[in-house]
Amino acid sequence: MNNNELLITKFYTSFSKRDYKGMLECYSENVSFNDPVFGELNSAEVKAMWEMLCVKGKDLRIEFNNITSNNESGNANWVAYYTFSTTGKKVINHIKAEFIFKNYKIIRHSDNFNFYNWAKQALGFTGLILGWTPFLKNKLRKTALKSLNKYIEKS
């Protein structure tokens, strides 16, 4: 395993323990992140997001595998198992992560997953009917960012 693969392993091992401080040690000071729910996040937002998910994710469980990297970039697959707090519905989300590295730190992290499949699980009938629409995606993004901003204000 090369140094960047060890870094990704540390990130997800920390995440599996809900150790957001360990996760954040893997990021550069100016990391950026994006995914289909939160969209594009700056460094302060992404760090708060992982803290929020670790602290509030009472039944969160993750698995990870297929870690690969070179000196500049890397990938991993991970699966999140949790209850979506808004609806109480169980979610199993399969995610493909992509990383960009600089000086053995993550400077860019992108999580990609099928938003429609996620919405069907998290929202039930509403996700089934509207999960493919930009309307629902935008509404959920606004809700996620509002929740994140509230968490940041309280911290």
C-alpha positions as CSV (number, residue, x, y, z in Angstrom):
1,M,0.0,0.0,0.0
2,N,1.4,3.4,-0.9
3,N,1.2,6.5,1.3
4,N,-2.0,7.9,-0.3
5,E,-3.7,4.5,0.0
6,L,-2.8,4.5,3.7
7,L,-4.2,8.0,4.0
8,I,-7.5,6.9,2.4
9,T,-7.6,3.9,4.7
10,K,-7.0,6.1,7.7
11,F,-9.8,8.4,6.6
12,Y,-12.4,5.6,6.3
13,T,-11.2,3.8,9.4
14,S,-11.6,7.0,11.3
15,F,-15.1,7.5,9.7
16,S,-16.1,3.9,10.7
17,K,-15.3,4.9,14.3
18,R,-17.1,8.2,13.9
19,D,-13.8,9.9,14.7
20,Y,-14.1,13.1,12.7
21,K,-10.9,14.5,14.1
22,G,-9.0,11.5,12.6
23,M,-10.8,12.1,9.3
24,L,-9.9,15.8,9.3
25,E,-6.2,15.0,9.8
26,C,-6.2,13.5,6.3
27,Y,-7.4,16.7,4.7
28,S,-5.3,19.7,3.7
29,E,-6.1,23.0,5.3
30,N,-7.9,24.1,2.1
31,V,-9.7,21.0,1.1
32,S,-12.8,21.1,-1.1
33,F,-15.6,18.5,-1.4
34,N,-18.7,17.8,-3.4
35,D,-21.5,15.2,-3.5
36,P,-25.0,15.0,-5.0
37,V,-26.7,16.1,-1.7
38,F,-24.5,18.9,-0.3
39,G,-23.1,20.1,-3.6
40,E,-19.8,22.0,-3.5
41,L,-18.4,22.7,0.0
42,N,-15.5,24.8,1.0
43,S,-12.9,23.7,3.6
44,A,-14.8,25.0,6.7
45,E,-18.1,23.5,5.5
46,V,-16.7,20.1,4.6
47,K,-14.9,19.8,8.0
48,A,-18.2,20.7,9.8
49,M,-20.2,18.3,7.6
50,W,-18.1,15.3,8.6
51,E,-18.2,16.4,12.3
52,M,-22.0,16.7,12.0
53,L,-22.5,13.4,10.3
54,C,-20.2,11.6,12.9
55,V,-21.9,13.3,15.9
56,K,-25.5,13.0,14.7
57,G,-25.3,9.7,12.8
58,K,-26.5,7.5,15.7
59,D,-26.8,4.3,13.7
60,L,-24.3,5.1,11.0
61,R,-22.1,2.2,9.8
62,I,-19.7,2.2,6.9
63,E,-17.7,-0.3,4.9
64,F,-15.0,0.6,2.4
65,N,-12.9,-1.2,-0.2
66,N,-11.2,-1.0,-3.6
67,I,-8.7,1.7,-2.5
68,T,-6.3,2.7,-5.2
69,S,-4.1,5.7,-5.7
70,N,-1.0,7.2,-7.3
71,N,0.9,10.3,-6.3
72,E,-1.8,12.7,-7.5
73,S,-5.2,11.0,-7.2
74,G,-7.0,8.1,-5.8
75,N,-10.3,6.3,-5.5
76,A,-12.3,4.2,-3.0
77,N,-15.7,2.6,-2.8
78,W,-17.7,2.9,0.4
79,V,-21.2,2.0,1.6
80,A,-23.1,4.0,4.2
81,Y,-25.8,2.3,6.3
82,Y,-28.0,4.6,8.3
83,T,-31.4,5.9,9.1
84,F,-32.4,9.1,7.3
85,S,-33.4,11.3,10.2
86,T,-36.1,13.3,8.4
87,T,-38.2,10.3,7.4
88,G,-36.9,7.5,9.7
89,K,-36.2,5.3,6.6
90,K,-33.2,3.0,6.3
91,V,-30.6,3.9,3.7
92,I,-27.9,1.8,2.1
93,N,-25.9,4.2,-0.1
94,H,-23.1,2.9,-2.4
95,I,-20.6,5.6,-3.0
96,K,-17.6,6.1,-5.3
97,A,-15.1,8.5,-3.8
98,E,-12.4,10.3,-5.8
99,F,-9.5,12.1,-4.2
100,I,-6.8,14.6,-5.3
101,F,-3.6,14.7,-3.1
102,K,-0.9,17.2,-2.4
103,N,1.9,16.6,0.0
104,Y,0.2,13.4,1.3
105,K,-3.0,15.2,2.2
106,I,-6.4,15.2,0.5
107,I,-7.0,18.6,-1.2
108,R,-10.1,17.5,-3.2
109,H,-12.7,14.9,-2.3
110,S,-15.7,14.0,-4.5
111,D,-18.4,11.5,-3.5
112,N,-20.6,10.2,-6.3
113,F,-23.7,8.1,-6.0
114,N,-27.0,7.6,-7.8
115,F,-29.2,10.3,-6.3
116,Y,-32.4,8.7,-7.5
117,N,-31.6,5.4,-5.8
118,W,-30.7,7.4,-2.6
119,A,-33.9,9.5,-2.8
120,K,-36.1,6.4,-3.2
121,Q,-34.6,4.9,0.0
122,A,-34.4,8.1,2.1
123,L,-37.8,9.6,1.0
124,G,-39.9,6.6,0.1
125,F,-42.8,7.3,-2.3
126,T,-41.8,11.0,-2.7
127,G,-38.3,9.9,-3.8
128,L,-39.7,7.3,-6.1
129,I,-41.9,9.8,-7.9
130,L,-39.7,13.0,-7.7
131,G,-36.2,11.7,-7.0
132,W,-35.1,12.1,-10.6
133,T,-36.2,15.8,-10.8
134,P,-33.9,18.8,-10.4
135,F,-36.6,20.3,-8.2
136,L,-36.3,17.7,-5.5
137,K,-32.5,17.6,-5.7
138,N,-32.3,21.4,-5.3
139,K,-34.8,21.3,-2.4
140,L,-32.8,18.6,-0.6
141,R,-29.6,20.5,-1.2
142,K,-31.0,23.6,0.3
143,T,-32.3,21.6,3.3
144,A,-28.9,19.9,3.8
145,L,-27.0,23.2,3.6
146,K,-29.4,24.9,6.0
147,S,-28.9,22.0,8.5
148,L,-25.1,22.3,8.0
149,N,-25.1,26.1,8.5
150,K,-27.2,25.6,11.8
151,Y,-24.6,23.1,13.0
152,I,-21.8,25.5,12.2
153,E,-23.5,28.4,14.0
154,K,-23.9,26.2,17.1
155,S,-20.3,25.0,17.1
